[in-house]
Amino acid sequence: MTGPETLALHGGRPVRERMLPYGRHEVDEADIQAVVEVLRGDWLTNGPTVRRFEEAFAERVGAGFAVALSSGTAALHAAVHVAGIQPGDEVITSPLTFLASANCILYCGGTPIFADVDPETLNLDPAATEAALTARTRVILPIHFAGLPCAMDRIHAVARSRNLTVIEDAAHALGAAIGGRPVGGLSEFTTFSFHPVKHITTGEGGMVTTNDADLAERLRRFRNHGIEREVRQRQATWRQDMVTFGANYRLTDLQSALGLSQLRRLDASLKRREEIAARYHAAFAAMPEVMLAPTQPGNRHAWHIYPLRLDRDRLREDRETIFQALRAENIGVMVHYLPVHLHPYYQERFGTRRGMCPAAEAAAAQLLTLPLFPRMTDGDAADVIAAVGKVIQWARR
Ligand SMILES: *Cc1c(COP(=O)(O)O)cnc(C)c1O
């Protein structure tokens, strides 16, 4: 006999029959119709829907300009390129992020410098950022981990003291706000991703927002082979003059139609993410073996993910075992992230080592991302809560 309290890992009945993923896109009939309409039209790429998506997006995040790109990674590359990063330049970023936040620096020949995170918020620590400054620092590239806004006022103060550019990686933070000011219009550049696990999707896609018309124009040029558009616009000519370095990082009209349609649901989808996070908070507040995802009064959390932290002092089992136990219960937990400076490539190329960012490393060993996406039902959330309860009860000291 195996009762419901026997872990699925040990042959018991799992909390759910089917795996609940940690994130999932949402595509509705209006989205499909919007894409079909573009398919029947004249422009599959380089057309008017891209512009409409950019304008709606810029307005939504309170930025002057938005430039659509083929991925969030392309958006980061464009921002780092237009910020002028060259070989020898240093860019300070967070180790607790997806690889793309640091890889974009390498594309331009720059050197990533990993400053530690704040142990509570898990966002780039302004004091550690200041301590990492050198004569070669050019850019600070914070990421809003999980969707919780970074201490941008303090990061901007550090940047101003040295005339540095700030690029926010807001791949987790579409809809986040600092004291009512949306993330997207606060720095020289802010980048977003439209990968299917993110707040809105275009399949693959990304955006850079800026308040500077000249920077927006340079981003557009970089996206399109470095071609100067004005020559073509001024004279009816066949000429497409390449005036600067560039690539093909364009987003298509098909994708833009999907993005534009998804953007209309953003508020509803953020609200649902908040509701699920609130359920997790209520359930786990009474569980001393876990630490809740941090929040900040006055700042809007975008809840891209719900990172739960395990208190190893109160648990017999390590994170790996608890991860496996939850997967066996059909809860699709994840880990965000293995710190970037501990990836083999970074260790070999830059000599980064364990011990360089102790707060990020300690947190990374405790983190477990719980499922969180708008289409999750209350029943799905209850399954997550039940499974975490079941596994923690078994694993507690
Ligand atoms: C998703 C993500 C990216 C990259 O986005 P893609 O659209 O997948 O290229 C960059 N940074 C962070 C923090 C992300 O989560």
The ligand as an SDF file (V2000), in Angstrom:
LIG
                    3D

 15 15  0  0  0  0  0  0  0  0999 V2000
   14.7110   35.2580  -21.8440 C   0  0  0  0  0  0  0  0  0  0  0  0
   15.8620   36.1030  -21.4210 C   0  0  0  0  0  0  0  0  0  0  0  0
   16.7510   36.7220  -22.3260 C   0  0  0  0  0  0  0  0  0  0  0  0
   16.8420   36.3960  -23.7960 C   0  0  0  0  0  0  0  0  0  0  0  0
   15.7370   36.4010  -24.4970 O   0  0  0  0  0  0  0  0  0  0  0  0
   15.5470   35.5820  -25.8710 P   0  0  0  0  0  0  0  0  0  0  0  0
   14.3440   36.2650  -26.4240 O   0  0  0  0  0  0  0  0  0  0  0  0
   15.3070   34.1700  -25.4950 O   0  0  0  0  0  0  0  0  0  0  0  0
   16.7410   35.7730  -26.7080 O   0  0  0  0  0  0  0  0  0  0  0  0
   17.6930   37.6090  -21.8410 C   0  0  0  0  0  0  0  0  0  0  0  0
   17.8130   37.8510  -20.5380 N   0  0  0  0  0  0  0  0  0  0  0  0
   17.0310   37.2480  -19.6270 C   0  0  0  0  0  0  0  0  0  0  0  0
   17.2120   37.5770  -18.1920 C   0  0  0  0  0  0  0  0  0  0  0  0
   16.0380   36.3600  -20.0320 C   0  0  0  0  0  0  0  0  0  0  0  0
   15.2720   35.7440  -19.1160 O   0  0  0  0  0  0  0  0  0  0  0  0
  1  2  1  0
  2  3  1  0
  2 14  2  0
  3  4  1  0
  3 10  2  0
  4  5  1  0
  5  6  1  0
  6  7  2  0
  6  8  1  0
  6  9  1  0
 10 11  1  0
 11 12  2  0
 12 13  1  0
 12 14  1  0
 14 15  1  0
M  END
$$$$
